[in-house]
Amino acid sequence: MRNLLVVLSAAVVGGLSVYFLFSGLCTFGVMGGNVVIGMDVFVAFIAALTIGAAALALSMRHLLLRSEARDLQDLRDRIARLEAAR
């Protein structure tokens, strides 16, 4: 479940950042209440979104695993100290 949460949050952050990047470049247009976007911009949008979300998910997962490893090492140290105190 944690991995799913990491992937979903990375997809949301990646999607919003890519959207605002393309929006800042004025590649989106509005015509009659509809958003108009060129096909090449759409393909670039999807590619950038996928690459950004995947990279962000991998980095978040790495940070999550590193923090869990640190907690496990703390538990191992406590157990070792308790066994040594006997």
C-alpha distances in whole Angstrom, upper triangle without the diagonal:
4,5,5,6,9,10,11,12,14,15,17,18,20,21,23,24,26,27,29,30,32,33,34,36,37,36,35,38,38,41,42,38,37,35,37,35,37,35,35,34,31,30,30,28,25,26,26,22,21,22,21,18,17,19,17,14,15,17,14,12,16,16,13,14,17,17,15,18,20,19,19,23,24,23,25,28,28,28,31,33,33,34,37,38,39
4,5,5,6,9,10,11,12,14,15,16,18,20,21,22,24,26,27,28,30,31,33,35,36,35,34,37,38,41,42,39,37,35,37,35,37,35,35,33,31,30,29,27,25,25,24,21,20,21,19,16,16,17,15,11,13,14,11,9,12,12,9,11,14,13,12,15,17,16,17,20,21,21,23,25,26,26,29,31,31,32,35,36,37
4,5,5,6,9,10,11,12,14,15,16,18,20,21,22,24,26,27,28,30,31,33,34,33,33,36,37,40,41,37,35,33,35,33,34,33,32,30,28,27,27,24,22,22,21,19,17,17,17,13,12,14,12,9,10,12,9,7,11,12,9,10,14,14,13,16,18,18,18,21,23,23,24,27,28,28,30,33,33,34,36,38,39
4,5,5,6,9,10,10,12,14,15,16,18,20,21,22,24,25,27,28,30,31,33,31,31,33,34,37,38,34,32,30,32,30,32,30,30,29,26,25,25,23,20,21,20,17,16,17,16,13,12,15,13,10,12,14,11,10,14,15,12,14,17,17,17,19,22,21,22,25,26,26,28,30,31,32,34,36,36,37,40,41,42
4,5,5,6,8,10,11,12,14,15,17,18,20,21,23,24,26,27,28,30,32,31,30,33,33,36,37,33,32,30,32,30,32,31,31,29,26,26,26,23,21,22,21,17,16,18,16,13,13,15,12,10,12,13,10,10,14,14,11,14,17,16,16,19,21,20,21,24,25,25,27,30,30,31,33,35,35,37,39,40,42
4,6,5,6,9,10,11,12,14,15,16,18,20,21,22,24,25,27,29,30,29,29,32,33,36,37,34,32,30,31,30,31,30,29,27,25,25,24,21,20,20,18,16,14,15,13,10,10,11,9,6,9,10,7,7,10,10,9,11,14,14,14,17,19,19,20,23,24,24,26,28,29,30,32,34,35,36,38,40,41
4,6,5,6,9,10,10,12,14,15,16,18,20,21,22,24,25,27,28,27,27,30,31,34,35,32,30,27,29,27,28,27,26,24,22,21,21,18,16,16,16,13,11,12,11,8,8,10,8,5,8,10,8,8,12,13,12,14,17,17,17,20,22,22,23,26,27,28,29,32,33,34,36,37,38,40,42,43,45
4,5,5,6,9,10,10,12,14,15,16,18,20,21,22,24,26,27,26,25,28,28,31,32,29,27,25,27,25,27,26,26,24,21,21,21,18,16,17,16,13,12,14,12,9,10,13,10,8,12,13,11,12,15,16,14,17,19,19,20,23,24,24,26,28,29,30,32,34,35,36,38,39,40,42,44,45,47
4,5,5,6,8,10,11,12,14,15,17,18,20,21,22,24,26,25,24,27,28,31,32,29,27,25,27,26,27,27,26,24,22,22,21,18,17,18,16,13,13,14,12,9,11,12,9,8,12,12,9,11,14,14,13,16,18,18,19,22,23,23,25,27,28,29,31,33,33,35,37,38,39,41,43,44,46
4,5,5,6,8,10,10,12,14,15,16,18,19,21,22,24,23,23,26,28,31,32,29,27,25,26,24,26,25,24,22,20,20,18,16,15,15,13,10,10,11,8,5,7,8,5,5,9,9,8,10,13,13,13,16,17,18,19,21,23,23,25,27,28,29,31,33,34,35,37,39,40,42,43,45,47
4,6,5,6,8,10,10,12,14,15,16,18,20,21,22,21,20,24,25,28,29,26,24,21,23,21,23,22,21,19,17,17,16,13,12,13,11,8,8,10,8,5,8,10,8,8,11,12,11,13,16,16,16,19,21,21,22,25,26,27,28,31,32,33,35,36,38,39,41,42,43,45,47,48,50
4,5,5,6,9,10,10,12,14,15,16,18,20,21,20,19,22,23,26,27,24,23,20,22,21,23,22,22,19,17,18,17,14,13,15,13,10,11,13,10,8,11,13,10,10,14,15,13,15,18,18,18,21,22,22,24,26,27,28,30,32,33,34,36,38,38,40,42,43,44,46,48,49,51
4,5,5,6,9,10,11,12,14,15,16,18,20,20,19,23,24,27,29,26,24,21,23,21,23,23,22,19,18,19,17,14,14,15,12,10,11,12,9,7,11,11,8,10,13,13,11,14,17,16,17,20,21,21,23,25,26,27,29,31,32,33,35,36,37,39,41,42,43,45,47,48,50
4,6,5,6,8,10,10,12,14,15,17,19,18,18,21,23,26,28,25,23,20,21,19,21,20,19,16,15,15,14,11,11,11,9,6,8,9,5,5,8,9,7,9,12,12,12,15,17,17,18,21,22,22,24,26,27,28,30,32,33,35,36,38,39,41,42,44,45,47,48,50,52
4,6,5,6,9,10,11,12,14,15,17,16,15,18,20,23,25,22,20,17,18,16,18,18,17,14,13,14,12,9,9,11,9,6,8,10,8,7,11,12,11,12,15,16,15,18,20,20,21,24,25,26,27,29,31,31,33,35,36,38,39,41,42,44,45,47,48,50,51,53,55
4,6,5,6,8,10,10,12,14,15,15,14,17,19,22,24,21,19,16,18,17,19,20,19,16,15,16,15,11,12,14,11,9,12,13,10,10,14,14,12,14,18,17,17,19,22,21,22,25,26,26,28,30,31,32,34,36,37,38,40,42,43,44,46,47,49,50,52,53,55
4,5,5,6,9,10,10,12,14,14,15,18,20,23,26,23,21,18,19,17,19,20,19,15,15,16,14,11,12,13,10,8,12,12,9,10,13,13,11,14,17,16,16,19,21,20,22,25,25,26,28,30,31,32,34,35,36,38,40,41,42,44,46,47,48,50,51,53,55
4,5,5,6,8,10,11,13,12,12,16,18,22,24,22,20,16,17,14,16,16,15,12,11,12,10,7,9,10,7,6,10,10,8,10,13,13,12,15,17,17,18,20,22,22,24,26,27,28,30,32,33,34,36,38,39,40,42,43,45,46,48,49,51,52,54,55,57
4,5,5,6,8,10,11,10,10,13,15,18,20,18,16,13,14,12,14,15,15,11,11,13,11,8,10,12,10,8,12,13,11,12,16,16,15,18,20,20,20,23,25,25,26,29,30,30,32,35,35,36,39,40,41,43,45,46,47,49,50,52,53,55,56,58,60
4,6,5,6,8,10,10,10,13,15,19,21,19,18,14,16,14,16,18,17,13,14,16,14,11,13,15,12,11,15,16,13,14,18,18,16,19,22,21,21,24,26,25,27,30,31,31,33,35,36,37,39,41,41,43,45,46,47,49,51,52,53,55,56,58,60
4,5,5,6,9,9,11,14,17,20,23,21,20,16,16,14,15,17,15,12,13,15,12,10,13,13,10,11,14,14,12,14,17,17,16,19,21,21,21,24,26,25,27,30,30,31,33,35,36,37,39,41,42,44,45,46,48,50,51,52,54,56,57,58,60
4,5,5,6,6,7,11,14,17,20,19,17,13,13,10,12,13,12,8,10,12,10,8,11,12,10,11,14,15,13,16,18,19,18,21,23,23,24,27,28,28,30,32,33,34,36,38,39,40,42,44,45,46,48,49,51,53,54,55,57,58,60,61,63
4,5,5,6,6,9,11,15,18,16,15,11,12,11,13,15,15,11,12,15,13,11,14,16,13,13,17,18,16,18,21,21,20,23,26,25,26,29,30,30,31,34,35,35,38,40,40,41,44,45,46,48,50,51,52,54,55,56,58,60,61,62,65
4,5,8,9,12,14,18,21,19,18,15,15,14,15,18,17,13,15,17,15,13,16,18,15,15,19,19,17,19,22,22,21,24,26,26,26,29,30,30,32,35,35,35,38,40,40,42,44,45,46,48,50,51,52,54,55,56,58,60,61,62,65
4,6,8,11,14,17,21,20,18,15,14,12,13,16,14,11,13,15,13,12,16,17,14,16,19,19,18,20,23,22,22,25,27,27,28,31,32,32,34,36,37,37,40,41,42,44,46,47,48,50,52,52,54,56,57,58,60,62,63,64,67
4,5,7,11,14,17,16,15,12,11,10,12,15,14,11,13,16,14,13,17,18,16,17,21,21,20,22,25,25,25,27,30,29,30,33,34,34,36,39,39,40,42,44,45,46,48,50,50,52,54,55,57,58,60,61,63,64,66,67,69
4,7,10,13,17,16,14,10,9,7,8,11,10,7,9,12,11,10,14,15,14,15,18,19,19,21,23,24,24,26,29,29,29,32,34,34,35,38,39,40,42,44,44,46,48,49,50,52,54,55,56,58,60,61,63,64,65,67,69
4,7,10,13,12,10,7,6,5,8,11,12,9,10,13,13,11,14,16,15,16,19,20,19,21,24,25,24,27,29,29,30,32,34,34,36,38,39,40,42,44,45,46,48,50,51,52,54,55,57,58,60,61,63,64,66,67,69
4,7,10,10,8,6,5,6,9,13,14,12,12,16,16,14,17,20,19,19,22,24,23,24,27,28,28,30,33,33,33,36,38,38,39,42,43,43,45,47,48,49,51,53,54,55,57,59,60,62,63,65,66,68,69,70,73
4,7,6,6,5,6,9,12,15,17,15,15,18,19,17,19,22,22,21,24,26,25,26,29,31,30,32,35,35,35,37,40,40,40,43,45,45,46,49,50,50,53,54,55,57,59,60,61,63,65,66,67,69,70,71,74
4,6,5,6,7,10,13,16,18,17,17,20,21,19,22,25,25,24,27,29,29,29,32,34,33,35,38,38,38,40,43,43,44,46,48,48,50,52,53,54,56,58,59,60,62,63,64,66,68,69,70,72,74,75,77
4,6,8,10,13,16,19,22,20,19,23,24,22,24,27,27,26,29,32,31,31,34,36,35,37,40,40,40,42,45,45,45,48,50,50,51,54,55,55,57,59,60,61,63,65,66,67,69,70,71,73,75,76,78
4,7,9,13,16,19,21,19,18,22,23,21,22,26,25,24,27,30,29,29,32,34,33,34,37,38,37,39,42,42,42,45,47,46,48,51,51,52,54,56,57,58,60,62,62,64,66,67,68,70,72,73,74
4,6,10,13,15,18,16,15,18,20,18,19,22,23,21,24,27,26,26,29,31,30,31,35,35,35,37,40,40,40,43,45,45,46,49,50,50,52,54,55,56,58,60,61,62,64,66,66,68,70,71,73
4,7,10,13,15,13,12,15,16,14,16,19,19,18,21,23,23,23,26,28,27,29,32,32,32,34,37,37,37,40,42,42,43,46,47,48,50,52,53,54,56,57,58,60,62,63,64,66,68,69,71
4,7,10,12,10,10,14,15,13,15,18,18,18,21,23,23,24,26,28,28,29,32,33,33,35,38,38,39,41,43,44,45,47,49,49,51,53,54,55,57,59,60,62,63,65,66,68,69,71,73
4,7,8,7,7,10,11,10,12,15,15,15,18,20,20,21,24,25,25,27,30,31,31,33,35,36,37,39,41,41,43,45,46,47,49,51,52,54,55,57,58,60,61,63,64,66,67,69,71
4,6,5,6,9,10,10,12,14,15,16,18,20,21,22,24,26,26,28,30,31,32,34,36,37,38,40,42,43,44,46,47,49,50,52,53,55,56,58,59,61,62,64,65,67,68,70,72
4,5,5,6,9,10,11,12,14,15,17,18,20,21,23,24,25,27,29,30,31,33,35,36,37,39,40,42,43,45,46,48,49,51,52,54,55,57,58,60,61,63,64,65,67,69,71
4,5,5,6,8,10,11,12,14,15,16,18,20,21,22,24,26,27,28,30,31,33,34,36,37,39,40,42,43,45,46,48,49,51,52,54,55,57,58,60,61,63,64,65,67,69
4,5,5,6,9,10,10,12,14,15,16,18,20,21,22,24,25,26,28,30,31,32,34,36,37,38,40,41,43,44,46,47,49,50,52,53,55,56,58,59,61,62,64,65,67
4,5,5,6,9,10,10,12,14,15,16,18,20,21,22,24,26,26,28,30,31,32,34,36,37,38,40,42,43,44,46,48,49,50,52,54,55,56,58,60,61,62,64,66
4,5,5,6,9,10,11,12,14,15,17,18,20,21,23,24,26,27,29,30,31,33,35,36,37,39,41,42,43,45,47,48,49,51,53,54,55,57,58,60,61,63,65
4,6,5,6,8,10,10,12,14,15,16,18,20,21,22,24,25,27,28,30,31,33,34,36,37,39,40,42,43,45,46,48,49,51,52,53,55,57,58,59,61,63
4,6,5,6,9,10,10,12,14,15,16,18,20,21,22,24,26,27,28,30,31,33,34,36,37,39,40,42,43,45,46,48,49,51,52,54,55,56,58,60,62
4,6,5,6,9,10,10,12,14,15,16,18,20,21,22,24,26,26,28,30,31,32,34,36,37,38,40,42,43,44,46,48,49,50,52,54,55,56,58,60
4,5,5,6,8,10,11,12,14,15,17,18,20,21,23,24,26,27,29,30,32,33,35,36,37,39,41,42,43,45,47,48,49,51,53,54,55,57,59
4,5,5,6,8,10,10,12,14,15,16,18,20,21,22,24,26,27,28,30,31,33,35,36,37,39,41,42,43,45,46,48,49,51,52,54,55,57
4,6,5,6,8,10,10,12,14,15,16,18,20,21,22,24,26,27,28,30,31,33,34,36,37,39,40,42,43,45,46,48,49,51,52,54,56
4,6,5,6,9,10,10,12,14,15,16,18,20,21,22,24,26,27,28,30,32,33,34,36,37,38,40,42,43,44,46,48,49,50,52,54
4,6,5,6,8,10,11,12,14,15,17,18,20,21,23,24,26,27,29,30,31,33,35,36,37,39,41,42,43,45,47,48,49,51,53
4,5,5,6,8,10,11,12,14,15,17,18,20,21,23,24,26,27,29,30,32,33,35,36,38,39,41,42,44,45,47,48,50,52
4,6,5,6,9,10,10,12,14,15,16,18,20,21,22,24,26,27,28,30,32,33,34,36,38,39,40,42,43,45,46,48,50
4,5,5,6,9,10,10,12,14,15,16,18,20,21,22,24,26,27,28,30,32,33,34,36,37,39,41,42,43,45,47,48
4,5,5,6,9,10,11,12,14,15,17,19,20,21,23,25,26,27,29,31,31,33,35,36,37,39,41,42,43,45,47
4,5,5,6,8,10,11,12,14,15,17,18,20,21,23,24,26,27,29,30,32,33,35,36,38,39,41,42,44,46
4,5,5,6,8,10,10,12,14,15,16,18,20,21,22,24,26,27,28,30,32,33,34,36,38,39,40,42,44
4,6,5,6,9,10,10,12,14,15,16,18,20,21,22,24,26,27,28,30,31,33,35,36,37,38,41,42
4,5,5,6,9,10,11,12,14,15,17,19,20,21,23,25,26,27,29,30,31,33,35,36,37,39,41
4,5,5,6,9,10,11,12,14,15,17,18,20,21,23,24,26,27,29,30,32,33,35,36,38,40
4,5,5,6,8,10,10,12,14,15,16,18,20,21,22,24,26,27,28,30,32,33,34,36,38
4,5,5,6,9,10,10,12,14,15,16,18,20,21,22,25,26,27,29,30,31,33,35,37
4,6,5,6,9,10,11,12,14,15,17,19,20,21,23,25,26,27,29,30,32,33,35
4,5,5,6,9,10,11,12,14,16,17,18,20,21,23,24,26,27,29,30,32,34
4,5,5,6,9,10,10,12,14,15,16,18,20,21,22,24,26,27,28,30,32
4,5,5,6,9,10,11,12,14,15,17,19,20,21,23,25,26,27,29,31
4,5,5,6,9,10,11,13,14,15,17,19,20,21,23,25,26,27,30
4,5,5,6,9,10,11,12,14,15,17,18,20,21,23,24,26,28
4,5,5,6,9,10,10,12,14,15,16,18,20,21,22,24,26
4,5,5,6,9,10,11,13,14,15,17,19,20,21,23,25
4,5,5,6,9,10,11,13,14,15,17,19,20,21,23
4,5,5,6,9,10,11,12,14,15,16,18,20,22
4,5,5,6,9,10,10,12,14,15,16,18,20
4,5,5,6,9,10,11,12,14,15,17,19
4,5,5,6,9,10,11,12,14,15,17
4,5,5,6,9,10,11,12,14,16
4,5,5,6,9,10,10,12,15
4,5,5,6,9,10,11,13
4,5,5,6,8,10,11
4,5,5,6,9,10
4,5,5,6,9
4,5,5,7
4,5,6
4,6
4
